[in-house]
Amino acid sequence: VQGAVWVEETWQGKAFMITSFGRLQAREEQEAGTLTGNNSAYWRSSFLASPFSEDPVFHGPEVEMAASLKAAGKLLRYVPDVRVQHFYEEGFGNFMDFGRYWGWCFLNARRSGDTALPYRGLFNALGPFAPLAMLPAKLTIDVIRLVQRWNDYRLNLRQGVAIVALLSVNAFAVSYGGLLRVLGKNVPEPLY
């Protein structure tokens, strides 16, 4: 089961929710595509069969767990009434740093993670060009999430334009994080 994840409702916080937890703010219970390491619960037997730790990276171990559970025929549910407030450090540098970190973790999971991970074959087949594919993919996904959640976030046009600009720059940070992974660099240290 995956619950909803929210942060403070500033315009930058809303951008962070879209890029990080955009799929976790739907208002109706539904099948979940993946899980996050926070605000999720597992059958004890499933977790003990494949325990994970998010140290030293997140966006990897929990995504692999979700892929394994789905491959085993388990149903993942998103339950919006189970909400958690996630810490978010305001600031442009923190937002970009998180994007870089997320890009490294995303590509790392696709390069070395469970074979059931979505898009694993694609990102392996792209080889050193994978970070280039991450840029338009991340921006497209985030803009779609923004449109889907526009009313949920009670956005006005000015906030929407500012968020699209921030998401655009973030897509470059995500791509750069993927490039660091391709170059064999260690996971970038988050600022927060």
N, C-alpha and C positions, 0 to 999 in steps of 0.2 A: 504494500500500500504506500502510495506517495501522497503527502499532504501539500497544501499550498505554502509557498514561500514568498514573503513580502519584505520590503525594506522601507525606510522612511520615504514619505511621499513628496520629496523634492523633485524637480524636473530631472536632475542628474540621477537621483535614486530610481526614478521611473525608467530612465535609459538603462541603468544597471539591471533592473528587474527584467526588462525586455531581452537584453543580450544574455543574461545568465539564467533567468528563471521564467522566460516568456511562456513556456508551455505549462507553467505551474500556477497560473492565475485564472484558469477557466472557472466559470461559476457553477458548472454542472459536473456531477460524477461521471467518469468515463474511463475507458481503457487507457492506461499510461504507456507511452512509447518507451520510456526509460525511467530511471530513478536518479535521485540526487543522494549524496551521502548524508544530507541533513533532512530531517522531517520525513523519514521513510521507516517502514517497519517490515520485518520479514518473518516468515515462519522460522522458528528456532532451528528446525532440522535443515532447512535450506541454507540458512546462514552458516551453521556449523559445517555443512558439507563443503562450503566454499567461502570461508571467512575472508574479509578484506580489511585493510587499514588504509586510511587516506594519507598516511605519512609515507613519503615526503611530498606526494602530489595528490591533488584531487582531480576530478573529471578524468576518470580512468577506471579505478577499481570498482566503483559503484555502477558505472556504465557497463563494465564487463559482467558484473553480477546480474544486472537486468537482462543482458543478452543471453547469458547462460540459462536464467530462469525461463525466458521466453522460448529458447531452443528446447527446453525440457517440457514444454507445453503448459507452463504455469501462466496464470493470468495476472497481469499487473494492473492495479486500479489506482486512479487518481481520485482523491477525496478532498474537495475544496473546503469542507467545514473544519478540517484538521489543519489549522494555520500555525505558522511559526514566523516570528519577526527575525530577519537575518541582519547581522551587523553590516553596515556599509560606511566606509570612510570617504567622505566627500572630497573632491579635488580631481582636476583633470589628470594629473600625473598618476594618481591611484587608479583611475578608470583605465588609462592606457596600459599601466603596469599589469592590471588584471587581464586585459585583453591579450597581452603578450604571453602571460603565464598560461591562460586558457588555450591559446593557440598551440603552445608547446605540448601541453597535456593532451589535447585533442589528437594531434598527429602522433604523439607517442603511443597512445592507446590503439590507434589504427595500425601502427607499425609493429607493435610488439604484444598487443593484447589478444584477447579471446577471438577465435576465428569467426564467432557468431556476431561480432560487432558490426553494426550497420556501416556501410561504405568502406569497410576495411580493404576489400579487394581494389576498389577504385583508388584509394589513397596510396596503396602500395604500387599499383600499376603506373601511377603518375610519377613515381620516383622523385627526382629532385624538383619537379615542377608542381608537386602537391601544394606547397605554400601559395603558389599563384592561383590555384583553384579555390583555395580557402577564402580568398578575399571576396570575390563576387558571391560565393555561396553564403558566407556569413552575413554579408550585407543584405542579400535577398531574404534570407530567413528572418533577420531582425526587422526589416521593414514590414514583412508580412505579419509578424507578431505585433508590431506597433499598430497596424491597421486593425488587427483582430481585437486588440485591447484598448483602442482609442477611448471608447465610452467607459470602460472599467476604470481607466486612469483619470477620467474627467479632464482630458487635455484640451487646451485652446490651440489655435493655429500657431501662435508664436512659440509655445512650448513644443508643439509637434515638429516645427522646422528646426528648433535647437536640438531636439532629440535625434532627428535624422542626421544632422551635421555631426553630432557626437558619435552616432552609430557608424557613420561613414569612416571617420578617423579610427574608430575602434576596429573596424574590419582590417585596416592596414596593420594595426598592432597585433591582431590575431594572426595575420599572414606572416608578420615578422617573427612571432613566436614559433610558428611552424618552420620557418627558415632556420631558426636557431636549432631546432630539433634535427633538421636535415643535415646541418653542419656538424652535428655531434656534440653540441654544447649542452651543458648541464641545465636542469630546469631553472628558469629565471626565478629569483627570490622575489616574492611579493613584498611591496613596501609596507603593507599593513600587518 
